[in-house]
């Protein structure tokens, strides 16, 4: 399938002469799941922000659905969950339903509020719609934030550290959701994480970045070589999972 994301020779500098990332090139193809892995401060979020056009490359090129990111206008095709969304949104005096209404564009393949909440695992979405955001648990909040990213029916989902604010049960639910969105809806997914223990999606590709060090390959290739250690700069152990939807 054709590339949904194309990153070529990317370099981003926030201060003159100091690069957050450089010499990064990769593609994510339609229907693929890819993890963007690396240590804290390694440049993962910077790459994701370059993909959505939030930061301008100092060098290189970023394309989304075949268009340079600066010229891309069909953003309803892209769902984005930023790293600090739960922390920022939890202080807003709005309900779950109001949040979903606020982010809905009505373009693309829009989903109903209850439909999207059921998709992320809520069994009684009608009851949830009126609940204020601050009343949700960490795991519930993260799933609501993901629901907000899905409400326009995107073809591409970008997740920045989606398991940071949740407990082990919540992590399992998030990863099962990634599995379902990809296998059942054919959604292309790029997930940023620094936690190697969450990686376990069969057939997924792993992109490792630490500023000017970069690796791209399968999970199997990564764990059988020294590349992960080289990127992190110290020895790292991975934990394999096989995420499946119950039932």
Secondary structure, 3 states (H helix, E strand, C coil): CCEEEEEEEEEEEEECCEEEEEEEEEEEECCCEEEEECCCCCCHHHHHHHHCCCCCCCEEEEEECCEECCCCCCHHHEEEECCCHHHHHCCCCCEHHHHHHHHCCCCCCCCCHHHHHHHCCCCCHHHHCCCEHHHCCHHHHHHHHHHHHHCCCCCEEEEECCCCCCCHHHHHHHHHHHHHHHHHHCCEEEEEECCHHHCCCCCCEEEEEECCEEEEEEHHHHHCCCHHHHHHCCCCCCCCCCCCCCC
